[in-house]
Amino acid sequence: MNHHYGKAIIFIAAIVLAGATAGQATAGHVASTAPLAGDHGTRLLMPLMNPERGKKLFVSKGCVACHAINSVGGHDAPAMDAHQMHRLMNPFDFAAKMWNHAPAMIAAQEGAMGEQIHFTGDELADMIAFIHDDDAQHVFSENDMTAAARKMMHHDHGGKSAETHHAPDIGHHPHPSAAQPHKH
């Protein structure tokens, strides 16, 4: 586990403990999602986050078709390099960003894969772990790509380059006199 990821876990644990002592809700890791006997009040289940499973999901779910890590993957959407992100991250902020960009992401998924990608909570937790773990990303390479992922990366853009076609979706707006979209 890398040093930054460990700090993030400690930070999240501190928040969970602060919430538990405030009497509003309790949280913790449990081996099962089966209902608990008795009245325990509001319970929060914080999944164990595994960056290795997240790496596999990043490829198999097709995220790599639009997002790159270590320059491996598509370039239709922002890169997900951990070393470019804040050291501490709230996983709920990440989920909120995905929610806020859902219309554009769903449209891109349907265009590239013919359908929307669906995640379970555990899968999303693992994805977040990989996307924010610099050590796990440093070993991500072309060797992690599957034939299906490579095929998804070559989806149709209506005769335009991927960058031009998806520029408005990812916040890039072409300058009227430029043939290519502005790069931030």
C-alpha positions as CSV (number, residue, x, y, z in Angstrom):
1,M,0.0,0.0,0.0
2,N,1.5,3.4,-0.9
3,H,2.1,6.1,1.6
4,H,-0.5,8.5,0.2
5,Y,-3.2,5.8,0.1
6,G,-2.4,4.9,3.7
7,K,-2.9,8.5,4.8
8,A,-6.2,8.7,2.9
9,I,-7.4,5.5,4.8
10,I,-6.4,7.1,8.1
11,F,-8.2,10.3,7.2
12,I,-11.3,8.4,6.2
13,A,-11.1,6.3,9.4
14,A,-10.9,9.5,11.5
15,I,-14.0,10.9,9.8
16,V,-15.9,7.7,10.4
17,L,-14.9,7.6,14.1
18,A,-15.8,11.3,14.5
19,G,-19.3,10.5,13.0
20,A,-19.7,7.5,15.2
21,T,-18.9,9.4,18.4
22,A,-21.3,12.1,17.4
23,G,-24.1,9.6,17.7
24,Q,-25.5,10.3,14.2
25,A,-24.4,7.2,12.5
26,T,-22.0,4.3,12.8
27,A,-19.8,2.9,10.2
28,G,-17.4,0.0,9.8
29,H,-16.3,-3.0,7.8
30,V,-18.4,-6.1,8.0
31,A,-17.9,-9.5,6.3
32,S,-21.5,-9.6,5.0
33,T,-24.2,-7.3,3.9
34,A,-26.8,-9.5,5.6
35,P,-29.2,-7.7,7.9
36,L,-28.0,-7.3,11.5
37,A,-30.2,-8.5,14.3
38,G,-31.6,-5.9,16.7
39,D,-31.8,-2.1,16.4
40,H,-28.5,-0.6,15.6
41,G,-29.7,2.7,14.3
42,T,-28.4,4.1,11.0
43,R,-25.5,2.0,9.7
44,L,-23.0,2.8,7.1
45,L,-21.0,0.2,5.3
46,M,-17.6,1.4,4.1
47,P,-16.3,-1.2,1.6
48,L,-12.6,-2.3,1.6
49,M,-11.0,-0.6,-1.4
50,N,-8.7,-2.7,-3.5
51,P,-6.6,-0.9,-6.2
52,E,-5.6,-4.1,-8.0
53,R,-9.3,-5.1,-8.5
54,G,-9.9,-1.5,-9.5
55,K,-7.2,-1.7,-12.2
56,K,-8.9,-4.7,-13.7
57,L,-12.3,-3.0,-13.6
58,F,-10.9,0.1,-15.2
59,V,-10.1,-2.0,-18.2
60,S,-12.9,-4.5,-18.2
61,K,-15.7,-2.0,-17.6
62,G,-14.3,0.2,-20.5
63,C,-13.2,3.3,-18.6
64,V,-9.9,2.9,-20.4
65,A,-11.7,3.5,-23.7
66,C,-12.0,7.2,-22.8
67,H,-9.6,7.9,-19.9
68,A,-5.9,7.2,-19.8
69,I,-3.5,6.4,-17.0
70,N,0.2,6.5,-17.7
71,S,-0.8,7.6,-21.2
72,V,-2.4,4.1,-21.6
73,G,-6.0,4.4,-22.8
74,G,-8.2,6.7,-24.6
75,H,-8.0,10.5,-24.8
76,D,-11.7,11.4,-25.2
77,A,-11.9,12.4,-21.5
78,P,-9.6,13.6,-18.8
79,A,-6.6,11.5,-17.8
80,M,-6.9,9.8,-14.4
81,D,-3.3,10.0,-13.3
82,A,-3.1,9.9,-9.4
83,H,0.1,12.0,-9.3
84,Q,-1.9,14.8,-10.9
85,M,-4.6,14.7,-8.2
86,H,-4.8,16.0,-4.6
87,R,-3.0,13.8,-2.1
88,L,-6.1,13.4,0.1
89,M,-9.4,12.5,-1.5
90,N,-12.9,12.1,-0.3
91,P,-14.4,9.1,-2.2
92,F,-17.8,10.7,-2.0
93,D,-16.5,13.8,-3.9
94,F,-15.2,11.4,-6.6
95,A,-18.7,9.8,-6.9
96,A,-20.3,13.3,-7.0
97,K,-18.0,14.3,-9.9
98,M,-19.1,11.2,-11.8
99,W,-22.7,12.0,-11.0
100,N,-22.3,15.6,-12.2
101,H,-20.8,14.4,-15.5
102,A,-23.2,11.5,-15.9
103,P,-25.1,12.8,-19.0
104,A,-21.9,13.2,-21.0
105,M,-20.3,10.0,-19.7
106,I,-23.4,8.0,-20.5
107,A,-23.6,9.4,-24.0
108,A,-19.9,8.6,-24.5
109,Q,-20.4,5.1,-23.1
110,E,-23.4,4.4,-25.4
111,G,-21.4,5.7,-28.4
112,A,-18.3,3.6,-27.6
113,M,-19.8,0.5,-26.1
114,G,-23.5,0.6,-27.2
115,E,-24.7,0.8,-23.6
116,Q,-24.2,2.5,-20.2
117,I,-21.6,1.1,-17.8
118,H,-23.0,0.0,-14.5
119,F,-21.1,-0.3,-11.2
120,T,-21.9,-1.9,-7.8
121,G,-20.8,0.0,-4.8
122,D,-17.9,-2.4,-4.2
123,E,-16.7,-2.0,-7.8
124,L,-16.9,1.8,-7.6
125,A,-14.8,1.7,-4.4
126,D,-12.2,-0.4,-6.1
127,M,-12.1,1.9,-9.1
128,I,-11.6,4.9,-6.8
129,A,-8.8,3.1,-5.0
130,F,-7.0,2.4,-8.3
131,I,-7.6,5.9,-9.7
132,H,-6.1,7.5,-6.6
133,D,-3.2,5.0,-6.0
134,D,0.0,6.3,-7.6
135,D,1.9,3.1,-6.9
136,A,-0.8,0.9,-8.5
137,Q,-0.9,3.1,-11.5
138,H,2.9,3.1,-12.0
139,V,2.7,-0.6,-13.1
140,F,-0.3,0.0,-15.3
141,S,0.8,-0.5,-18.9
142,E,-0.3,-1.6,-22.4
143,N,0.1,-5.2,-21.1
144,D,-3.0,-4.7,-18.9
145,M,-5.1,-3.9,-22.0
146,T,-7.5,-6.6,-23.3
147,A,-8.6,-7.1,-26.9
148,A,-12.1,-5.9,-25.9
149,A,-10.6,-2.7,-24.3
150,R,-8.6,-2.0,-27.5
151,K,-11.7,-2.4,-29.6
152,M,-13.7,0.0,-27.4
153,M,-11.0,2.6,-27.8
154,H,-11.6,2.6,-31.5
155,H,-15.2,3.6,-31.5
156,D,-16.7,5.8,-34.2
157,H,-16.7,9.5,-33.8
158,G,-18.8,10.4,-36.8
159,G,-15.8,11.1,-39.1
160,K,-14.2,13.5,-36.6
161,S,-11.1,12.9,-34.5
162,A,-11.9,11.7,-30.9
163,E,-10.6,14.9,-29.5
164,T,-12.8,17.1,-31.7
165,H,-15.9,14.9,-31.3
166,H,-15.7,14.8,-27.5
167,A,-14.2,18.3,-26.9
168,P,-17.5,19.8,-25.6
169,D,-18.2,16.8,-23.4
170,I,-14.9,17.3,-21.5
171,G,-14.9,21.1,-21.4
172,H,-12.6,21.8,-24.4
173,H,-14.0,24.4,-26.8
174,P,-12.4,24.9,-30.2
175,H,-11.2,28.3,-31.0
176,P,-13.0,29.6,-34.1
177,S,-9.7,30.0,-36.0
178,A,-8.2,26.7,-34.9
179,A,-8.7,23.3,-36.5
180,Q,-8.1,21.5,-33.2
181,P,-9.8,22.0,-29.8
182,H,-8.0,24.1,-27.1
183,K,-6.0,22.0,-24.8
184,H,-6.1,22.9,-21.1
